[in-house]
Amino acid sequence: MGRIGATEIIIILVIVLLLFGGKKIPELMKGLGTGIKEFKDASKGDQATSKKEEETK
Protein backbone atom coordinates (compact mmCIF):
# COMPACT_ATOMS: atom_id res chain seq x y z
CA MET A 1 0.00 0.00 0.00
CA GLY A 2 1.38 3.34 -1.00
CA ARG A 3 0.50 6.89 -0.27
CA ILE A 4 -2.77 8.46 -1.30
CA GLY A 5 -2.31 10.27 -4.59
CA ALA A 6 -4.26 12.95 -6.41
CA THR A 7 -6.38 10.40 -8.28
CA GLU A 8 -7.53 8.72 -5.09
CA ILE A 9 -8.39 12.05 -3.47
CA ILE A 10 -10.46 13.05 -6.51
CA ILE A 11 -12.31 9.72 -6.44
CA ILE A 12 -13.06 10.12 -2.72
CA LEU A 13 -14.34 13.68 -3.27
CA VAL A 14 -16.63 12.53 -6.09
CA ILE A 15 -18.05 9.74 -3.93
CA VAL A 16 -18.66 12.19 -1.04
CA LEU A 17 -20.37 14.59 -3.45
CA LEU A 18 -22.62 11.82 -4.75
CA LEU A 19 -23.50 10.58 -1.26
CA PHE A 20 -24.24 13.91 0.40
CA GLY A 21 -25.06 16.25 -2.48
CA GLY A 22 -23.85 19.79 -3.08
CA LYS A 23 -26.15 21.43 -0.53
CA LYS A 24 -25.19 19.20 2.41
CA ILE A 25 -21.39 19.46 2.11
CA PRO A 26 -21.10 23.08 3.39
CA GLU A 27 -23.18 22.12 6.43
CA LEU A 28 -20.89 19.15 7.11
CA MET A 29 -17.77 21.30 6.79
CA LYS A 30 -19.25 23.94 9.12
CA GLY A 31 -19.98 21.28 11.72
CA LEU A 32 -16.48 19.86 11.35
CA GLY A 33 -14.94 23.31 11.76
CA THR A 34 -17.03 24.00 14.85
CA GLY A 35 -15.99 20.68 16.36
CA ILE A 36 -12.30 21.37 15.74
CA LYS A 37 -12.61 24.86 17.22
CA GLU A 38 -14.30 23.51 20.36
CA PHE A 39 -11.62 20.85 20.72
CA LYS A 40 -8.84 23.44 20.46
CA ASP A 41 -10.58 25.72 22.97
CA ALA A 42 -11.04 22.84 25.40
CA SER A 43 -7.42 21.77 25.10
CA LYS A 44 -6.24 25.35 25.67
CA GLY A 45 -8.50 25.57 28.71
CA ASP A 46 -7.04 22.34 30.09
CA GLN A 47 -3.50 23.65 29.62
CA ALA A 48 -4.32 26.95 31.31
CA THR A 49 -5.94 25.11 34.22
CA SER A 50 -2.96 22.79 34.67
CA LYS A 51 -0.52 25.74 34.59
CA LYS A 52 -2.53 27.51 37.31
CA GLU A 53 -2.53 24.34 39.43
CA GLU A 54 1.25 23.98 39.04
CA GLU A 55 1.82 27.59 40.09
CA THR A 56 -0.21 27.14 43.28
CA LYS A 57 1.82 24.08 44.35
C-alpha positions in Angstrom: 0.0 0.0 0.0 1.4 3.3 -1.0 0.5 6.9 -0.3 -2.8 8.5 -1.3 -2.3 10.3 -4.6 -4.3 12.9 -6.4 -6.4 10.4 -8.3 -7.5 8.7 -5.1 -8.4 12.1 -3.5 -10.5 13.0 -6.5 -12.3 9.7 -6.4 -13.1 10.1 -2.7 -14.3 13.7 -3.3 -16.6 12.5 -6.1 -18.0 9.7 -3.9 -18.7 12.2 -1.0 -20.4 14.6 -3.4 -22.6 11.8 -4.8 -23.5 10.6 -1.3 -24.2 13.9 0.4 -25.1 16.2 -2.5 -23.8 19.8 -3.1 -26.2 21.4 -0.5 -25.2 19.2 2.4 -21.4 19.5 2.1 -21.1 23.1 3.4 -23.2 22.1 6.4 -20.9 19.1 7.1 -17.8 21.3 6.8 -19.3 23.9 9.1 -20.0 21.3 11.7 -16.5 19.9 11.3 -14.9 23.3 11.8 -17.0 24.0 14.8 -16.0 20.7 16.4 -12.3 21.4 15.7 -12.6 24.9 17.2 -14.3 23.5 20.4 -11.6 20.8 20.7 -8.8 23.4 20.5 -10.6 25.7 23.0 -11.0 22.8 25.4 -7.4 21.8 25.1 -6.2 25.4 25.7 -8.5 25.6 28.7 -7.0 22.3 30.1 -3.5 23.7 29.6 -4.3 26.9 31.3 -5.9 25.1 34.2 -3.0 22.8 34.7 -0.5 25.7 34.6 -2.5 27.5 37.3 -2.5 24.3 39.4 1.3 24.0 39.0 1.8 27.6 40.1 -0.2 27.1 43.3 1.8 24.1 44.4 
